């Protein structure tokens, strides 16, 4: 009987990313079946992303990235083989919590960048270096999120497919550079942020100037057909868009339910996005909710990157949502990993929703639990916490830190680890509902207090 139950649960899960990564598909299905047998609430999201209408392109992009990633692995292996002693020391450091990429890691990354250009980002491939130069920044998600609405250009620089947005920055334009944070010019805040983190002023100014130059290039860069295919159909892009849709659907449903149950106006409700980046996902949620109900909650956008918050302000103005957001530029964690105390941001206010769905995968287990407890303290009774993590058994998992070259390091976890960490933070299992995205890349956890 138990075997039959597990088989039925696996059948209900279906083929993640249309089954192109058979090993990952099998492992994820088993994870879900095992958790359901332990009475954990786990469901699988629907394939609503338009990319699923082109399964041949999903498979083609998967194979293209797989071939290139295999080539990069050979290059990396040969490089390490020639530097075995240094590699052994670096391996020890890599296992030490909070050790950043040292000189050895930077040396490998610099060496691989030449190959990444030849295999993926260069002019003979996707011609997308301006996007790659934003790696580690929330600005990259603007391209992925709006992939279906970007104009596509042919090799002659002519539009082959006209979209809503003319460049790879999507809805973001150069006006972002005119934004102010706490009344101060963006560049001034960016320089001061670096100085506060131990960078001398001359170096800080130089680094900020380079960053602004890269952003200008990104905002002006066209999208080629090959790059468009990758950001529409690769596993990572599908997963990011599905995570956004899942979080937004959970948020809207919850706010509507509270409004009806407690006879409260949505306008009077409060949402916080901790580590919000550009706030694009949250702003899209506000826009949709306002279109549906005529109301929208106040949203606290909390992040430590001034440029991302400037982007959030710029987008909020474009969508007439500026009066519904609060911008807080704060260091999210101390050097020892302690989360920011929310009392200084919230005062005596309580949250209807606390969301940090794109953050936990960068945190060690201990910090993960501390953030959970800190957020719970400020949730109203009946409030909703939404978090998430990239799955360890996701499809094409090596691509992220391999061919894509994403920094910083993402801590992929099993779905079961997500349940355990939340339970160890004081949340009962029955209060947790997990949604695995249809791509298999992410799991989103919803916890109602």
TORKOL-4160 file (C-alpha; in steps of 0.2 Angstrom, whole numbers, padded with zeros to 4 digits, m for minus):
449
<pt num="1" X="0000" Y="0000" Z="0000"/>
<pt num="2" X="0014" Y="0012" Z="0004"/>
<pt num="3" X="0023" Y="0009" Z="m0012"/>
<pt num="4" X="0007" Y="0012" Z="m0022"/>
<pt num="5" X="0005" Y="0029" Z="m0012"/>
<pt num="6" X="0022" Y="0034" Z="m0017"/>
<pt num="7" X="0020" Y="0029" Z="m0035"/>
<pt num="8" X="0004" Y="0040" Z="m0035"/>
<pt num="9" X="0012" Y="0055" Z="m0028"/>
<pt num="10" X="0026" Y="0053" Z="m0041"/>
<pt num="11" X="0014" Y="0053" Z="m0055"/>
<pt num="12" X="0005" Y="0068" Z="m0048"/>
<pt num="13" X="0022" Y="0078" Z="m0048"/>
<pt num="14" X="0024" Y="0075" Z="m0066"/>
<pt num="15" X="0040" Y="0079" Z="m0077"/>
<pt num="16" X="0050" Y="0094" Z="m0070"/>
<pt num="17" X="0056" Y="0105" Z="m0084"/>
<pt num="18" X="0047" Y="0093" Z="m0096"/>
<pt num="19" X="0059" Y="0079" Z="m0090"/>
<pt num="20" X="0075" Y="0085" Z="m0100"/>
<pt num="21" X="0086" Y="0081" Z="m0084"/>
<pt num="22" X="0080" Y="0063" Z="m0080"/>
<pt num="23" X="0091" Y="0061" Z="m0065"/>
<pt num="24" X="0085" Y="0077" Z="m0057"/>
<pt num="25" X="0067" Y="0073" Z="m0061"/>
<pt num="26" X="0068" Y="0056" Z="m0053"/>
<pt num="27" X="0076" Y="0063" Z="m0037"/>
<pt num="28" X="0064" Y="0077" Z="m0035"/>
<pt num="29" X="0049" Y="0066" Z="m0038"/>
<pt num="30" X="0056" Y="0054" Z="m0024"/>
<pt num="31" X="0059" Y="0069" Z="m0012"/>
<pt num="32" X="0041" Y="0074" Z="m0014"/>
<pt num="33" X="0034" Y="0057" Z="m0012"/>
<pt num="34" X="0044" Y="0054" Z="0004"/>
<pt num="35" X="0039" Y="0070" Z="0011"/>
<pt num="36" X="0020" Y="0067" Z="0008"/>
<pt num="37" X="0022" Y="0050" Z="0016"/>
<pt num="38" X="0028" Y="0060" Z="0031"/>
<pt num="39" X="0012" Y="0071" Z="0030"/>
<pt num="40" X="0022" Y="0086" Z="0025"/>
<pt num="41" X="0011" Y="0097" Z="0013"/>
<pt num="42" X="0020" Y="0098" Z="m0003"/>
<pt num="43" X="0012" Y="0103" Z="m0020"/>
<pt num="44" X="0019" Y="0106" Z="m0037"/>
<pt num="45" X="0016" Y="0122" Z="m0047"/>
<pt num="46" X="0008" Y="0122" Z="m0064"/>
<pt num="47" X="0017" Y="0125" Z="m0080"/>
<pt num="48" X="0009" Y="0142" Z="m0084"/>
<pt num="49" X="0025" Y="0151" Z="m0091"/>
<pt num="50" X="0024" Y="0154" Z="m0110"/>
<pt num="51" X="0041" Y="0145" Z="m0112"/>
<pt num="52" X="0032" Y="0128" Z="m0109"/>
<pt num="53" X="0023" Y="0131" Z="m0126"/>
<pt num="54" X="0040" Y="0128" Z="m0134"/>
<pt num="55" X="0047" Y="0111" Z="m0127"/>
<pt num="56" X="0059" Y="0109" Z="m0142"/>
<pt num="57" X="0067" Y="0126" Z="m0137"/>
<pt num="58" X="0068" Y="0121" Z="m0119"/>
<pt num="59" X="0077" Y="0105" Z="m0124"/>
<pt num="60" X="0088" Y="0114" Z="m0137"/>
<pt num="61" X="0094" Y="0127" Z="m0124"/>
<pt num="62" X="0096" Y="0113" Z="m0111"/>
<pt num="63" X="0108" Y="0104" Z="m0123"/>
<pt num="64" X="0117" Y="0119" Z="m0129"/>
<pt num="65" X="0121" Y="0124" Z="m0111"/>
<pt num="66" X="0125" Y="0106" Z="m0106"/>
<pt num="67" X="0138" Y="0105" Z="m0120"/>
<pt num="68" X="0146" Y="0121" Z="m0116"/>
<pt num="69" X="0146" Y="0117" Z="m0097"/>
<pt num="70" X="0155" Y="0101" Z="m0100"/>
<pt num="71" X="0168" Y="0110" Z="m0110"/>
<pt num="72" X="0171" Y="0122" Z="m0096"/>
<pt num="73" X="0173" Y="0108" Z="m0083"/>
<pt num="74" X="0187" Y="0101" Z="m0094"/>
<pt num="75" X="0195" Y="0118" Z="m0094"/>
<pt num="76" X="0193" Y="0120" Z="m0075"/>
<pt num="77" X="0200" Y="0103" Z="m0072"/>
<pt num="78" X="0215" Y="0106" Z="m0082"/>
<pt num="79" X="0219" Y="0122" Z="m0073"/>
<pt num="80" X="0217" Y="0115" Z="m0056"/>
<pt num="81" X="0228" Y="0100" Z="m0061"/>
<pt num="82" X="0242" Y="0112" Z="m0065"/>
<pt num="83" X="0240" Y="0120" Z="m0048"/>
<pt num="84" X="0236" Y="0105" Z="m0036"/>
<pt num="85" X="0245" Y="0112" Z="m0021"/>
<pt num="86" X="0235" Y="0129" Z="m0021"/>
<pt num="87" X="0219" Y="0119" Z="m0025"/>
<pt num="88" X="0221" Y="0109" Z="m0009"/>
<pt num="89" X="0223" Y="0124" Z="0002"/>
<pt num="90" X="0208" Y="0132" Z="m0006"/>
<pt num="91" X="0198" Y="0117" Z="m0004"/>
<pt num="92" X="0200" Y="0119" Z="0015"/>
<pt num="93" X="0195" Y="0137" Z="0014"/>
<pt num="94" X="0180" Y="0134" Z="0004"/>
<pt num="95" X="0173" Y="0123" Z="0018"/>
<pt num="96" X="0175" Y="0137" Z="0031"/>
<pt num="97" X="0159" Y="0147" Z="0034"/>
<pt num="98" X="0159" Y="0166" Z="0028"/>
<pt num="99" X="0175" Y="0164" Z="0019"/>
<pt num="100" X="0173" Y="0175" Z="0004"/>
<pt num="101" X="0181" Y="0170" Z="m0013"/>
<pt num="102" X="0200" Y="0172" Z="m0010"/>
<pt num="103" X="0214" Y="0175" Z="m0022"/>
<pt num="104" X="0214" Y="0157" Z="m0028"/>
<pt num="105" X="0195" Y="0158" Z="m0032"/>
<pt num="106" X="0197" Y="0174" Z="m0040"/>
<pt num="107" X="0211" Y="0167" Z="m0051"/>
<pt num="108" X="0201" Y="0152" Z="m0056"/>
<pt num="109" X="0186" Y="0163" Z="m0060"/>
<pt num="110" X="0196" Y="0176" Z="m0070"/>
<pt num="111" X="0204" Y="0161" Z="m0080"/>
<pt num="112" X="0186" Y="0154" Z="m0084"/>
<pt num="113" X="0179" Y="0171" Z="m0089"/>
<pt num="114" X="0189" Y="0170" Z="m0105"/>
<pt num="115" X="0181" Y="0153" Z="m0109"/>
<pt num="116" X="0163" Y="0159" Z="m0103"/>
<pt num="117" X="0165" Y="0172" Z="m0116"/>
<pt num="118" X="0169" Y="0160" Z="m0130"/>
<pt num="119" X="0156" Y="0147" Z="m0124"/>
<pt num="120" X="0141" Y="0158" Z="m0120"/>
<pt num="121" X="0142" Y="0177" Z="m0118"/>
<pt num="122" X="0153" Y="0182" Z="m0132"/>
<pt num="123" X="0149" Y="0190" Z="m0149"/>
<pt num="124" X="0150" Y="0173" Z="m0158"/>
<pt num="125" X="0137" Y="0166" Z="m0145"/>
<pt num="126" X="0124" Y="0175" Z="m0136"/>
<pt num="127" X="0132" Y="0192" Z="m0137"/>
<pt num="128" X="0127" Y="0196" Z="m0119"/>
<pt num="129" X="0142" Y="0202" Z="m0109"/>
<pt num="130" X="0133" Y="0218" Z="m0103"/>
<pt num="131" X="0121" Y="0206" Z="m0094"/>
<pt num="132" X="0135" Y="0195" Z="m0088"/>
<pt num="133" X="0144" Y="0210" Z="m0081"/>
<pt num="134" X="0129" Y="0212" Z="m0069"/>
<pt num="135" X="0131" Y="0195" Z="m0061"/>
<pt num="136" X="0128" Y="0195" Z="m0043"/>
<pt num="137" X="0117" Y="0210" Z="m0045"/>
<pt num="138" X="0098" Y="0210" Z="m0044"/>
<pt num="139" X="0098" Y="0219" Z="m0060"/>
<pt num="140" X="0100" Y="0203" Z="m0069"/>
<pt num="141" X="0083" Y="0197" Z="m0064"/>
<pt num="142" X="0075" Y="0212" Z="m0073"/>
<pt num="143" X="0081" Y="0203" Z="m0090"/>
<pt num="144" X="0075" Y="0186" Z="m0084"/>
<pt num="145" X="0058" Y="0192" Z="m0077"/>
<pt num="146" X="0054" Y="0202" Z="m0093"/>
<pt num="147" X="0062" Y="0190" Z="m0106"/>
<pt num="148" X="0045" Y="0188" Z="m0116"/>
<pt num="149" X="0043" Y="0207" Z="m0117"/>
<pt num="150" X="0060" Y="0211" Z="m0124"/>
<pt num="151" X="0064" Y="0217" Z="m0142"/>
<pt num="152" X="0075" Y="0205" Z="m0151"/>
<pt num="153" X="0088" Y="0211" Z="m0164"/>
<pt num="154" X="0096" Y="0201" Z="m0178"/>
<pt num="155" X="0114" Y="0201" Z="m0183"/>
<pt num="156" X="0112" Y="0217" Z="m0193"/>
<pt num="157" X="0105" Y="0226" Z="m0178"/>
<pt num="158" X="0088" Y="0226" Z="m0185"/>
<pt num="159" X="0073" Y="0222" Z="m0174"/>
<pt num="160" X="0067" Y="0204" Z="m0178"/>
<pt num="161" X="0054" Y="0203" Z="m0165"/>
<pt num="162" X="0047" Y="0219" Z="m0157"/>
<pt num="163" X="0044" Y="0219" Z="m0138"/>
<pt num="164" X="0038" Y="0230" Z="m0125"/>
<pt num="165" X="0056" Y="0235" Z="m0120"/>
<pt num="166" X="0070" Y="0239" Z="m0132"/>
<pt num="167" X="0085" Y="0233" Z="m0122"/>
<pt num="168" X="0090" Y="0219" Z="m0110"/>
<pt num="169" X="0087" Y="0230" Z="m0094"/>
<pt num="170" X="0068" Y="0228" Z="m0097"/>
<pt num="171" X="0058" Y="0242" Z="m0088"/>
<pt num="172" X="0073" Y="0250" Z="m0081"/>
<pt num="173" X="0081" Y="0265" Z="m0090"/>
<pt num="174" X="0094" Y="0278" Z="m0087"/>
<pt num="175" X="0083" Y="0288" Z="m0076"/>
<pt num="176" X="0088" Y="0276" Z="m0062"/>
<pt num="177" X="0105" Y="0285" Z="m0061"/>
<pt num="178" X="0096" Y="0301" Z="m0056"/>
<pt num="179" X="0087" Y="0293" Z="m0041"/>
<pt num="180" X="0091" Y="0298" Z="m0023"/>
<pt num="181" X="0093" Y="0287" Z="m0008"/>
<pt num="182" X="0088" Y="0296" Z="0009"/>
<pt num="183" X="0089" Y="0312" Z="0000"/>
<pt num="184" X="0107" Y="0310" Z="m0006"/>
<pt num="185" X="0113" Y="0307" Z="m0024"/>
<pt num="186" X="0114" Y="0288" Z="m0029"/>
<pt num="187" X="0133" Y="0289" Z="m0033"/>
<pt num="188" X="0137" Y="0297" Z="m0016"/>
<pt num="189" X="0127" Y="0284" Z="m0007"/>
<pt num="190" X="0136" Y="0270" Z="m0016"/>
<pt num="191" X="0153" Y="0277" Z="m0013"/>
<pt num="192" X="0149" Y="0279" Z="0006"/>
<pt num="193" X="0142" Y="0261" Z="0007"/>
<pt num="194" X="0159" Y="0255" Z="0001"/>
<pt num="195" X="0169" Y="0266" Z="0013"/>
<pt num="196" X="0158" Y="0259" Z="0027"/>
<pt num="197" X="0163" Y="0242" Z="0022"/>
<pt num="198" X="0182" Y="0246" Z="0023"/>
<pt num="199" X="0186" Y="0252" Z="0005"/>
<pt num="200" X="0197" Y="0267" Z="0004"/>
<pt num="201" X="0189" Y="0282" Z="m0004"/>
<pt num="202" X="0199" Y="0283" Z="m0020"/>
<pt num="203" X="0196" Y="0264" Z="m0023"/>
<pt num="204" X="0177" Y="0266" Z="m0019"/>
<pt num="205" X="0175" Y="0281" Z="m0031"/>
<pt num="206" X="0184" Y="0270" Z="m0045"/>
<pt num="207" X="0173" Y="0255" Z="m0041"/>
<pt num="208" X="0157" Y="0265" Z="m0041"/>
<pt num="209" X="0162" Y="0274" Z="m0058"/>
<pt num="210" X="0165" Y="0257" Z="m0065"/>
<pt num="211" X="0149" Y="0250" Z="m0059"/>
<pt num="212" X="0139" Y="0265" Z="m0066"/>
<pt num="213" X="0148" Y="0263" Z="m0083"/>
<pt num="214" X="0143" Y="0244" Z="m0083"/>
<pt num="215" X="0125" Y="0249" Z="m0079"/>
<pt num="216" X="0124" Y="0262" Z="m0093"/>
<pt num="217" X="0130" Y="0249" Z="m0105"/>
<pt num="218" X="0117" Y="0236" Z="m0098"/>
<pt num="219" X="0103" Y="0249" Z="m0100"/>
<pt num="220" X="0108" Y="0252" Z="m0118"/>
<pt num="221" X="0112" Y="0234" Z="m0124"/>
<pt num="222" X="0101" Y="0225" Z="m0137"/>
<pt num="223" X="0095" Y="0207" Z="m0135"/>
<pt num="224" X="0100" Y="0194" Z="m0148"/>
<pt num="225" X="0089" Y="0180" Z="m0153"/>
<pt num="226" X="0101" Y="0167" Z="m0146"/>
<pt num="227" X="0102" Y="0176" Z="m0129"/>
<pt num="228" X="0083" Y="0178" Z="m0130"/>
<pt num="229" X="0081" Y="0159" Z="m0132"/>
<pt num="230" X="0092" Y="0156" Z="m0117"/>
<pt num="231" X="0084" Y="0168" Z="m0105"/>
<pt num="232" X="0067" Y="0162" Z="m0110"/>
<pt num="233" X="0070" Y="0144" Z="m0110"/>
<pt num="234" X="0084" Y="0139" Z="m0098"/>
<pt num="235" X="0080" Y="0131" Z="m0081"/>
<pt num="236" X="0086" Y="0145" Z="m0071"/>
<pt num="237" X="0076" Y="0158" Z="m0079"/>
<pt num="238" X="0060" Y="0148" Z="m0079"/>
<pt num="239" X="0063" Y="0144" Z="m0060"/>
<pt num="240" X="0065" Y="0163" Z="m0056"/>
<pt num="241" X="0049" Y="0168" Z="m0065"/>
<pt num="242" X="0040" Y="0154" Z="m0057"/>
<pt num="243" X="0046" Y="0158" Z="m0040"/>
<pt num="244" X="0040" Y="0176" Z="m0043"/>
<pt num="245" X="0023" Y="0170" Z="m0049"/>
<pt num="246" X="0021" Y="0158" Z="m0034"/>
<pt num="247" X="0026" Y="0171" Z="m0021"/>
<pt num="248" X="0014" Y="0184" Z="m0029"/>
<pt num="249" X="m0001" Y="0172" Z="m0030"/>
<pt num="250" X="0002" Y="0168" Z="m0012"/>
<pt num="251" X="0003" Y="0186" Z="m0007"/>
<pt num="252" X="m0013" Y="0192" Z="m0016"/>
<pt num="253" X="m0023" Y="0177" Z="m0010"/>
<pt num="254" X="m0018" Y="0180" Z="0008"/>
<pt num="255" X="m0021" Y="0199" Z="0008"/>
<pt num="256" X="m0039" Y="0196" Z="0000"/>
<pt num="257" X="m0043" Y="0183" Z="0013"/>
<pt num="258" X="m0038" Y="0194" Z="0027"/>
<pt num="259" X="m0048" Y="0209" Z="0020"/>
<pt num="260" X="m0063" Y="0198" Z="0019"/>
<pt num="261" X="m0061" Y="0189" Z="0036"/>
<pt num="262" X="m0056" Y="0203" Z="0046"/>
<pt num="263" X="m0065" Y="0217" Z="0037"/>
<pt num="264" X="m0049" Y="0227" Z="0034"/>
<pt num="265" X="m0044" Y="0238" Z="0020"/>
<pt num="266" X="m0030" Y="0231" Z="0010"/>
<pt num="267" X="m0024" Y="0249" Z="0009"/>
<pt num="268" X="m0020" Y="0248" Z="0028"/>
<pt num="269" X="m0010" Y="0232" Z="0027"/>
<pt num="270" X="0009" Y="0230" Z="0028"/>
<pt num="271" X="0021" Y="0219" Z="0018"/>
<pt num="272" X="0040" Y="0218" Z="0020"/>
<pt num="273" X="0052" Y="0211" Z="0007"/>
<pt num="274" X="0068" Y="0208" Z="0016"/>
<pt num="275" X="0083" Y="0208" Z="0003"/>
<pt num="276" X="0071" Y="0215" Z="m0010"/>
<pt num="277" X="0084" Y="0218" Z="m0024"/>
<pt num="278" X="0075" Y="0229" Z="m0037"/>
<pt num="279" X="0058" Y="0226" Z="m0029"/>
<pt num="280" X="0052" Y="0221" Z="m0047"/>
<pt num="281" X="0042" Y="0205" Z="m0041"/>
<pt num="282" X="0034" Y="0215" Z="m0026"/>
<pt num="283" X="0030" Y="0230" Z="m0037"/>
<pt num="284" X="0021" Y="0218" Z="m0050"/>
<pt num="285" X="0011" Y="0211" Z="m0036"/>
<pt num="286" X="0006" Y="0228" Z="m0030"/>
<pt num="287" X="0001" Y="0233" Z="m0048"/>
<pt num="288" X="m0009" Y="0217" Z="m0051"/>
<pt num="289" X="m0018" Y="0219" Z="m0034"/>
<pt num="290" X="m0022" Y="0237" Z="m0037"/>
<pt num="291" X="m0029" Y="0233" Z="m0054"/>
<pt num="292" X="m0040" Y="0219" Z="m0046"/>
<pt num="293" X="m0046" Y="0228" Z="m0030"/>
<pt num="294" X="m0042" Y="0246" Z="m0032"/>
<pt num="295" X="m0031" Y="0244" Z="m0016"/>
<pt num="296" X="m0013" Y="0240" Z="m0012"/>
<pt num="297" X="m0004" Y="0237" Z="0005"/>
<pt num="298" X="0011" Y="0248" Z="0010"/>
<pt num="299" X="0027" Y="0238" Z="0006"/>
<pt num="300" X="0043" Y="0240" Z="0015"/>
<pt num="301" X="0058" Y="0237" Z="0003"/>
<pt num="302" X="0073" Y="0232" Z="0013"/>
<pt num="303" X="0090" Y="0230" Z="0005"/>
<pt num="304" X="0108" Y="0234" Z="0007"/>
<pt num="305" X="0112" Y="0238" Z="m0011"/>
<pt num="306" X="0109" Y="0257" Z="m0015"/>
<pt num="307" X="0108" Y="0254" Z="m0034"/>
<pt num="308" X="0095" Y="0240" Z="m0032"/>
<pt num="309" X="0084" Y="0251" Z="m0021"/>
<pt num="310" X="0086" Y="0266" Z="m0034"/>
<pt num="311" X="0079" Y="0254" Z="m0047"/>
<pt num="312" X="0065" Y="0250" Z="m0036"/>
<pt num="313" X="0061" Y="0268" Z="m0033"/>
<pt num="314" X="0062" Y="0272" Z="m0052"/>
<pt num="315" X="0050" Y="0257" Z="m0056"/>
<pt num="316" X="0038" Y="0262" Z="m0043"/>
<pt num="317" X="0037" Y="0280" Z="m0050"/>
<pt num="318" X="0034" Y="0273" Z="m0068"/>
<pt num="319" X="0019" Y="0262" Z="m0061"/>
<pt num="320" X="0012" Y="0276" Z="m0050"/>
<pt num="321" X="0016" Y="0265" Z="m0034"/>
<pt num="322" X="0028" Y="0277" Z="m0026"/>
<pt num="323" X="0016" Y="0281" Z="m0012"/>
<pt num="324" X="0014" Y="0263" Z="m0008"/>
<pt num="325" X="0033" Y="0259" Z="m0004"/>
<pt num="326" X="0045" Y="0263" Z="0010"/>
<pt num="327" X="0064" Y="0262" Z="0005"/>
<pt num="328" X="0076" Y="0256" Z="0018"/>
<pt num="329" X="0094" Y="0255" Z="0014"/>
<pt num="330" X="0102" Y="0245" Z="0028"/>
<pt num="331" X="0115" Y="0232" Z="0030"/>
<pt num="332" X="0105" Y="0216" Z="0032"/>
<pt num="333" X="0118" Y="0206" Z="0042"/>
<pt num="334" X="0132" Y="0210" Z="0054"/>
<pt num="335" X="0149" Y="0203" Z="0050"/>
<pt num="336" X="0146" Y="0188" Z="0061"/>
<pt num="337" X="0129" Y="0185" Z="0052"/>
<pt num="338" X="0117" Y="0192" Z="0064"/>
<pt num="339" X="0101" Y="0198" Z="0055"/>
<pt num="340" X="0096" Y="0216" Z="0056"/>
<pt num="341" X="0085" Y="0220" Z="0070"/>
<pt num="342" X="0068" Y="0224" Z="0062"/>
<pt num="343" X="0063" Y="0235" Z="0077"/>
<pt num="344" X="0072" Y="0250" Z="0070"/>
<pt num="345" X="0063" Y="0248" Z="0053"/>
<pt num="346" X="0046" Y="0243" Z="0060"/>
<pt num="347" X="0044" Y="0251" Z="0077"/>
<pt num="348" X="0028" Y="0245" Z="0084"/>
<pt num="349" X="0020" Y="0240" Z="0067"/>
<pt num="350" X="0016" Y="0222" Z="0063"/>
<pt num="351" X="0017" Y="0214" Z="0046"/>
<pt num="352" X="0004" Y="0205" Z="0037"/>
<pt num="353" X="0017" Y="0197" Z="0026"/>
<pt num="354" X="0035" Y="0195" Z="0028"/>
<pt num="355" X="0044" Y="0189" Z="0012"/>
<pt num="356" X="0062" Y="0185" Z="0008"/>
<pt num="357" X="0060" Y="0172" Z="m0006"/>
<pt num="358" X="0076" Y="0176" Z="m0015"/>
<pt num="359" X="0088" Y="0177" Z="0000"/>
<pt num="360" X="0088" Y="0161" Z="0011"/>
<pt num="361" X="0098" Y="0151" Z="m0002"/>
<pt num="362" X="0113" Y="0163" Z="0002"/>
<pt num="363" X="0113" Y="0160" Z="0021"/>
<pt num="364" X="0121" Y="0147" Z="0032"/>
<pt num="365" X="0109" Y="0136" Z="0042"/>
<pt num="366" X="0111" Y="0146" Z="0058"/>
<pt num="367" X="0108" Y="0163" Z="0050"/>
<pt num="368" X="0093" Y="0156" Z="0041"/>
<pt num="369" X="0085" Y="0151" Z="0058"/>
<pt num="370" X="0089" Y="0168" Z="0066"/>
<pt num="371" X="0081" Y="0177" Z="0051"/>
<pt num="372" X="0066" Y="0166" Z="0053"/>
<pt num="373" X="0064" Y="0170" Z="0072"/>
<pt num="374" X="0067" Y="0189" Z="0069"/>
<pt num="375" X="0053" Y="0189" Z="0055"/>
<pt num="376" X="0041" Y="0179" Z="0066"/>
<pt num="377" X="0042" Y="0192" Z="0080"/>
<pt num="378" X="0035" Y="0205" Z="0069"/>
<pt num="379" X="0021" Y="0195" Z="0060"/>
<pt num="380" X="0003" Y="0198" Z="0065"/>
<pt num="381" X="m0007" Y="0184" Z="0071"/>
<pt num="382" X="m0013" Y="0175" Z="0056"/>
<pt num="383" X="0001" Y="0184" Z="0046"/>
<pt num="384" X="0010" Y="0175" Z="0032"/>
<pt num="385" X="0029" Y="0172" Z="0030"/>
<pt num="386" X="0035" Y="0167" Z="0012"/>
<pt num="387" X="0052" Y="0161" Z="0009"/>
<pt num="388" X="0061" Y="0149" Z="m0002"/>
<pt num="389" X="0077" Y="0140" Z="m0008"/>
<pt num="390" X="0084" Y="0133" Z="m0024"/>
<pt num="391" X="0083" Y="0114" Z="m0024"/>
<pt num="392" X="0098" Y="0103" Z="m0023"/>
<pt num="393" X="0090" Y="0091" Z="m0035"/>
<pt num="394" X="0085" Y="0104" Z="m0047"/>
<pt num="395" X="0088" Y="0102" Z="m0066"/>
<pt num="396" X="0105" Y="0107" Z="m0074"/>
<pt num="397" X="0111" Y="0112" Z="m0057"/>
<pt num="398" X="0130" Y="0114" Z="m0062"/>
<pt num="399" X="0126" Y="0128" Z="m0074"/>
<pt num="400" X="0123" Y="0141" Z="m0061"/>
<pt num="401" X="0141" Y="0142" Z="m0054"/>
<pt num="402" X="0149" Y="0134" Z="m0069"/>
<pt num="403" X="0145" Y="0141" Z="m0086"/>
<pt num="404" X="0134" Y="0156" Z="m0080"/>
<pt num="405" X="0148" Y="0160" Z="m0067"/>
<pt num="406" X="0135" Y="0167" Z="m0054"/>
<pt num="407" X="0142" Y="0175" Z="m0038"/>
<pt num="408" X="0140" Y="0174" Z="m0023"/>
<pt num="409" X="0138" Y="0155" Z="m0020"/>
<pt num="410" X="0120" Y="0148" Z="m0018"/>
<pt num="411" X="0117" Y="0135" Z="m0005"/>
<pt num="412" X="0105" Y="0123" Z="m0014"/>
<pt num="413" X="0095" Y="0113" Z="m0001"/>
<pt num="414" X="0084" Y="0098" Z="m0002"/>
<pt num="415" X="0065" Y="0101" Z="0001"/>
<pt num="416" X="0067" Y="0091" Z="0017"/>
<pt num="417" X="0081" Y="0103" Z="0024"/>
<pt num="418" X="0069" Y="0117" Z="0021"/>
<pt num="419" X="0056" Y="0109" Z="0032"/>
<pt num="420" X="0068" Y="0105" Z="0045"/>
<pt num="421" X="0076" Y="0122" Z="0046"/>
<pt num="422" X="0059" Y="0130" Z="0048"/>
<pt num="423" X="0054" Y="0118" Z="0061"/>
<pt num="424" X="0070" Y="0121" Z="0071"/>
<pt num="425" X="0065" Y="0139" Z="0070"/>
<pt num="426" X="0050" Y="0135" Z="0080"/>
<pt num="427" X="0037" Y="0133" Z="0066"/>
<pt num="428" X="0026" Y="0117" Z="0067"/>
<pt num="429" X="0026" Y="0106" Z="0052"/>
<pt num="430" X="0007" Y="0107" Z="0049"/>
<pt num="431" X="0009" Y="0126" Z="0047"/>
<pt num="432" X="0021" Y="0124" Z="0032"/>
<pt num="433" X="0016" Y="0122" Z="0014"/>
<pt num="434" X="0029" Y="0120" Z="0001"/>
<pt num="435" X="0026" Y="0123" Z="m0018"/>
<pt num="436" X="0039" Y="0116" Z="m0030"/>
<pt num="437" X="0040" Y="0126" Z="m0046"/>
<pt num="438" X="0036" Y="0116" Z="m0062"/>
<pt num="439" X="0054" Y="0118" Z="m0068"/>
<pt num="440" X="0060" Y="0110" Z="m0052"/>
<pt num="441" X="0072" Y="0124" Z="m0048"/>
<pt num="442" X="0064" Y="0131" Z="m0033"/>
<pt num="443" X="0054" Y="0127" Z="m0018"/>
<pt num="444" X="0043" Y="0141" Z="m0010"/>
<pt num="445" X="0038" Y="0139" Z="0008"/>
<pt num="446" X="0022" Y="0148" Z="0015"/>
<pt num="447" X="0020" Y="0148" Z="0034"/>
<pt num="448" X="0004" Y="0155" Z="0041"/>
<pt num="449" X="0006" Y="0160" Z="0059"/>
